[in-house]
């Protein structure tokens, strides 16, 4: 297993692949989105799915589970009113509306 670093206040650990995938998305633009999963038993955050640079928001939403919670980052490209190309990374918390599900 790859090294993980501990979050100071939550008791959760984050796998190195999470940070590495995010840095690849942010600096190299090789990913459109990253979906993260929390393993309750090991208290570890891992990468669940990664979307390629050519994928869309619809591809991202289709990749989310209908019966479980996830966290994700999505790299959104847009053009401003001044015709300037921009990109923003959004953090998304995906919660399922089942009362018996624990996220």
N, CA, C and O of each residue as an XYZ file, in Angstrom:
412
protein
N       0.845     -1.182      0.000
C       0.000      0.000      0.000
C       0.889      1.245      0.000
O       1.941      1.278      0.639
N       0.450      2.246     -0.718
C       1.196      3.499     -0.781
C       1.132      4.201      0.564
O       0.261      3.929      1.389
N       2.060      5.095      0.760
C       2.077      5.880      1.993
C       0.810      6.727      2.073
O       0.230      7.098      1.053
N       0.402      7.017      3.270
C      -0.770      7.852      3.485
C      -0.428      8.868      4.553
O       0.420      8.617      5.410
N      -1.080     10.007      4.506
C      -0.864     10.971      5.573
C      -2.164     11.174      6.317
O      -3.249     11.095      5.740
N      -2.038     11.441      7.627
C      -3.197     11.516      8.498
C      -3.734     12.941      8.552
O      -2.974     13.903      8.662
N      -5.054     13.059      8.472
C      -5.701     14.343      8.656
C      -5.716     14.632     10.151
O      -6.119     13.770     10.932
N      -5.296     15.803     10.566
C      -5.062     16.127     11.969
C      -6.296     15.997     12.853
O      -6.184     15.500     13.974
N      -7.451     16.419     12.397
C      -8.598     16.468     13.290
C      -9.624     15.367     13.081
O     -10.512     15.206     13.918
N      -9.539     14.613     12.009
C     -10.596     13.654     11.711
C     -10.240     12.210     12.015
O     -11.139     11.375     12.120
N      -8.976     11.889     12.159
C      -8.578     10.507     12.327
C      -8.585      9.737     11.026
O      -8.382      8.523     11.037
N      -8.812     10.398      9.909
C      -8.821      9.763      8.585
C      -7.418      9.843      7.991
O      -6.647     10.761      8.271
N      -7.119      8.843      7.159
C      -5.865      8.819      6.419
C      -6.164      9.031      4.940
O      -7.197      8.585      4.442
N      -5.274      9.704      4.248
C      -5.449      9.961      2.816
C      -4.316      9.279      2.063
O      -3.142      9.546      2.317
N      -4.674      8.400      1.138
C      -3.673      7.683      0.343
C      -2.922      8.658     -0.563
O      -3.479      9.649     -1.035
N      -1.661      8.355     -0.790
C      -0.834      9.206     -1.663
C      -1.430      9.349     -3.051
O      -1.270     10.395     -3.681
N      -2.120      8.312     -3.547
C      -2.704      8.379     -4.889
C      -3.711      9.524     -4.993
O      -3.915     10.060     -6.082
N      -4.344      9.909     -3.882
C      -5.289     11.038     -3.907
C      -4.572     12.334     -4.236
O      -4.985     13.080     -5.124
N      -3.495     12.591     -3.512
C      -2.712     13.810     -3.747
C      -2.074     13.789     -5.135
O      -2.104     14.790     -5.850
N      -1.500     12.654     -5.512
C      -0.837     12.556     -6.814
C      -1.815     12.762     -7.965
O      -1.506     13.464     -8.927
N      -2.986     12.156     -7.868
C      -3.994     12.321     -8.926
C      -4.465     13.763     -9.011
O      -4.650     14.297    -10.105
N      -4.662     14.404     -7.838
C      -5.089     15.800     -7.845
C      -4.029     16.696     -8.484
O      -4.362     17.575     -9.279
N      -2.774     16.484     -8.149
C      -1.701     17.304     -8.728
C      -1.611     17.097    -10.241
O      -1.352     18.047    -10.980
N      -1.822     15.868    -10.706
C      -1.843     15.617    -12.151
C      -2.997     16.360    -12.810
O      -2.850     16.887    -13.913
N      -4.145     16.403    -12.139
C      -5.294     17.115    -12.688
C      -5.030     18.622    -12.714
O      -5.302     19.295    -13.708
N      -4.506     19.129    -11.626
C      -4.295     20.574    -11.498
C      -3.195     21.096    -12.425
O      -3.388     22.115    -13.089
N      -2.058     20.425    -12.482
C      -0.920     20.957    -13.213
C      -0.761     20.389    -14.622
O      -0.372     21.109    -15.541
N      -1.059     19.102    -14.794
C      -0.853     18.487    -16.105
C      -2.121     18.395    -16.943
O      -2.056     18.117    -18.140
N      -3.287     18.631    -16.314
C      -4.582     18.611    -17.010
C      -4.862     17.257    -17.675
O      -5.433     17.212    -18.765
N      -4.466     16.162    -17.031
C      -4.695     14.842    -17.607
C      -5.995     14.209    -17.127
O      -6.432     13.200    -17.680
N      -6.618     14.789    -16.104
C      -7.884     14.277    -15.585
C      -8.943     15.377    -15.612
O      -8.639     16.541    -15.351
N     -10.179     15.010    -15.926
C     -11.304     15.959    -15.850
C     -11.901     15.929    -14.451
O     -12.324     16.959    -13.926
N     -11.933     14.745    -13.853
C     -12.486     14.621    -12.502
C     -11.830     13.465    -11.754
O     -11.262     12.553    -12.355
N     -11.923     13.528    -10.432
C     -11.460     12.452     -9.558
C     -12.558     12.219     -8.526
O     -13.032     13.164     -7.896
N     -12.956     10.980     -8.356
C     -13.951     10.607     -7.354
C     -13.222      9.876     -6.233
O     -12.481      8.924     -6.480
N     -13.438     10.326     -5.003
C     -12.791      9.743     -3.835
C     -13.783      8.915     -3.030
O     -14.971      9.228     -2.967
N     -13.271      7.854     -2.419
C     -14.086      6.946     -1.623
C     -13.460      6.815     -0.238
O     -12.237      6.790     -0.104
N     -14.298      6.731      0.785
C     -13.815      6.529      2.146
C     -14.091      5.094      2.560
O     -15.230      4.630      2.503
N     -13.048      4.397      2.974
C     -13.192      3.046      3.513
C     -13.357      3.188      5.028
O     -12.416      3.553      5.733
N     -14.543      2.901      5.510
C     -14.865      3.076      6.933
C     -14.004      2.206      7.839
O     -13.609      2.643      8.920
N     -13.709      0.985      7.414
C     -12.937      0.075      8.268
C     -11.513      0.551      8.476
O     -11.013      0.570      9.601
N     -10.861      0.935      7.388
C      -9.456      1.348      7.485
C      -9.295      2.848      7.712
O      -8.181      3.327      7.927
N     -10.408      3.596      7.666
C     -10.354      5.062      7.824
C      -9.404      5.678      6.802
O      -8.588      6.538      7.133
N      -9.524      5.219      5.543
C      -8.626      5.664      4.479
C      -9.421      6.238      3.318
O     -10.404      5.646      2.872
N      -8.987      7.396      2.834
C      -9.569      8.010      1.640
C      -8.731      7.544      0.447
O      -7.509      7.694      0.441
N      -9.401      6.976     -0.565
C      -8.713      6.482     -1.750
C      -9.388      7.025     -3.014
O     -10.496      7.558     -2.958
N      -8.711      6.882     -4.138
C      -9.289      7.262     -5.426
C     -10.202      6.135     -5.887
O      -9.780      4.983     -5.980
N     -11.453      6.472     -6.175
C     -12.427      5.494     -6.653
C     -12.436      5.453     -8.180
O     -12.370      4.377     -8.774
N     -12.518      6.618     -8.811
C     -12.558      6.715    -10.279
C     -11.845      7.978    -10.726
O     -11.794      8.976    -10.007
N     -11.300      7.911    -11.925
C     -10.631      9.069    -12.535
C     -11.165      9.205    -13.947
O     -11.217      8.231    -14.698
N     -11.566     10.431    -14.310
C     -12.061     10.693    -15.658
C     -10.982     11.341    -16.507
O     -10.290     12.253    -16.053
N     -10.841     10.880    -17.717
C      -9.844     11.431    -18.635
C     -10.139     12.871    -19.012
O     -11.244     13.368    -18.793
N      -9.159     13.526    -19.572
C      -9.268     14.950    -19.911
C     -10.398     15.243    -20.887
O     -10.943     16.347    -20.876
N     -10.760     14.295    -21.721
C     -11.806     14.515    -22.716
C     -13.214     14.238    -22.232
O     -14.170     14.398    -22.991
N     -13.362     13.823    -20.978
C     -14.691     13.490    -20.474
C     -15.467     14.744    -20.073
O     -14.882     15.798    -19.821
N     -16.792     14.611    -20.018
C     -17.671     15.753    -19.755
C     -18.264     15.676    -18.347
O     -18.040     14.716    -17.610
N     -19.023     16.711    -17.998
C     -19.725     16.724    -16.716
C     -20.757     15.596    -16.674
O     -20.977     14.999    -15.620
N     -21.384     15.305    -17.801
C     -22.342     14.199    -17.861
C     -21.653     12.857    -17.593
O     -22.220     11.986    -16.933
N     -20.441     12.696    -18.103
C     -19.672     11.478    -17.817
C     -19.375     11.389    -16.317
O     -19.454     10.318    -15.715
N     -19.036     12.526    -15.739
C     -18.757     12.578    -14.303
C     -19.979     12.172    -13.486
O     -19.879     11.316    -12.607
N     -21.124     12.775    -13.765
C     -22.325     12.451    -12.984
C     -22.755     11.003    -13.186
O     -23.293     10.384    -12.268
N     -22.524     10.457    -14.383
C     -22.860      9.059    -14.629
C     -21.946      8.115    -13.849
O     -22.325      6.976    -13.577
N     -20.762      8.571    -13.492
C     -19.814      7.720    -12.769
C     -20.093      7.652    -11.270
O     -19.531      6.808    -10.571
N     -20.959      8.537    -10.775
C     -21.258      8.550     -9.340
C     -22.247      7.446     -8.985
O     -23.185      7.185     -9.738
N     -22.041      6.799     -7.844
C     -22.944      5.710     -7.461
C     -24.311      6.240     -7.031
O     -24.429      7.369     -6.555
N     -25.332      5.417     -7.205
C     -26.689      5.810     -6.797
C     -27.000      5.367     -5.378
O     -28.026      5.747     -4.814
N     -26.109      4.558     -4.797
C     -26.399      4.000     -3.481
C     -25.303      4.216     -2.445
O     -25.293      3.545     -1.414
N     -24.384      5.140     -2.701
C     -23.300      5.375     -1.759
C     -22.801      6.816     -1.889
O     -23.014      7.467     -2.911
N     -22.146      7.296     -0.858
C     -21.622      8.668     -0.845
C     -20.216      8.703     -1.427
O     -19.468      7.730     -1.332
N     -19.870      9.820     -2.022
C     -18.530     10.036     -2.554
C     -18.182     11.519     -2.435
O     -19.053     12.371     -2.254
N     -16.884     11.800     -2.542
C     -16.380     13.157     -2.656
C     -15.635     13.231     -3.973
O     -15.052     12.239     -4.412
N     -15.644     14.379     -4.604
C     -15.016     14.477     -5.919
C     -14.504     15.886     -6.171
O     -14.909     16.847     -5.517
N     -13.605     15.978     -7.135
C     -13.169     17.266     -7.673
C     -13.391     17.205     -9.177
O     -13.153     16.181     -9.818
N     -13.855     18.329     -9.726
C     -14.149     18.419    -11.150
C     -13.482     19.664    -11.708
O     -13.638     20.750    -11.150
N     -12.742     19.525    -12.797
C     -12.054     20.640    -13.450
C     -12.959     21.187    -14.552
O     -13.130     20.568    -15.602
N     -13.527     22.349    -14.290
C     -14.507     22.962    -15.189
C     -13.844     24.031    -16.053
O     -13.291     25.000    -15.534
N     -13.901     23.853    -17.364
C     -13.366     24.835    -18.316
C     -14.493     25.732    -18.805
O     -15.604     25.265    -19.056
N     -14.202     27.028    -18.939
C     -15.204     27.967    -19.421
C     -14.527     29.161    -20.084
O     -13.317     29.352    -19.963
N     -15.325     29.959    -20.785
C     -14.841     31.169    -21.457
C     -15.563     32.360    -20.838
O     -16.789     32.356    -20.727
N     -14.805     33.382    -20.433
C     -15.393     34.568    -19.812
C     -16.044     35.469    -20.861
O     -15.920     35.230    -22.062
N     -16.734     36.497    -20.394
C     -17.361     37.449    -21.317
C     -16.317     38.204    -22.131
O     -16.624     38.740    -23.196
N     -15.073     38.249    -21.626
C     -13.971     38.885    -22.345
C     -13.262     37.920    -23.293
O     -12.187     38.222    -23.811
N     -13.888     36.734    -23.518
C     -13.359     35.702    -24.398
C     -12.018     35.149    -23.912
O     -11.130     34.848    -24.709
N     -11.890     35.023    -22.600
C     -10.683     34.483    -21.982
C     -10.984     33.072    -21.472
O     -11.951     32.874    -20.736
N     -10.165     32.095    -21.858
C     -10.366     30.714    -21.416
C      -9.895     30.562    -19.978
O      -8.780     30.963    -19.641
N     -10.739     29.984    -19.130
C     -10.435     29.793    -17.712
C     -10.757     28.361    -17.308
O     -11.428     27.627    -18.033
N     -10.268     27.988    -16.149
C     -10.539     26.684    -15.580
C     -10.650     26.835    -14.070
O      -9.841     27.524    -13.449
N     -11.647     26.194    -13.484
C     -11.836     26.201    -12.028
C     -12.054     24.770    -11.565
O     -12.748     23.994    -12.222
N     -11.460     24.430    -10.439
C     -11.649     23.107     -9.857
C     -12.665     23.223     -8.729
O     -12.502     24.017     -7.802
N     -13.714     22.414     -8.827
C     -14.786     22.415     -7.833
C     -14.695     21.163     -6.972
O     -14.420     20.073     -7.475
N     -14.927     21.325     -5.673
C     -15.042     20.191     -4.767
C     -16.523     19.856     -4.636
O     -17.344     20.745     -4.411
N     -16.866     18.590     -4.773
C     -18.264     18.169     -4.754
C     -18.451     17.068     -3.721
O     -17.714     16.082     -3.712
N     -19.439     17.242     -2.853
C     -19.828     16.204     -1.902
C     -21.095     15.553     -2.435
O     -22.112     16.224     -2.608
N     -21.040     14.255     -2.697
C     -22.147     13.506     -3.268
C     -22.788     12.674     -2.164
O     -22.206     11.694     -1.697
N     -23.979     13.066     -1.755
C     -24.694     12.350     -0.702
C     -25.957     11.733     -1.275
O     -26.669     12.361     -2.059
N     -26.222     10.522     -0.884
C     -27.405      9.801     -1.318
C     -28.483      9.998     -0.269
O     -28.199      9.964      0.929
N     -29.712     10.202     -0.704
C     -30.809     10.549      0.207
C     -31.506      9.325      0.779
O     -32.734      9.244      0.752
N     -30.746      8.383      1.290
C     -31.335      7.232      1.965
C     -31.101      7.394      3.459
O     -29.973      7.632      3.890
N     -32.151      7.267      4.242
C     -32.011      7.469      5.678
C     -31.194      6.364      6.343
O     -30.654      6.582      7.427
N     -31.084      5.181      5.725
C     -30.335      4.095      6.323
C     -28.854      4.114      5.932
O     -28.061      3.341      6.470
N     -28.484      4.986      5.007
C     -27.122      5.042      4.532
C     -26.310      5.970      5.413
O     -26.753      7.075      5.725
N     -25.141      5.540      5.811
C     -24.277      6.363      6.643
C     -23.122      6.861      5.795
O     -22.371      6.061      5.237
N     -22.970      8.186      5.693
C     -21.894      8.764      4.889
C     -20.811      9.308      5.790
O     -19.812      9.839      5.304
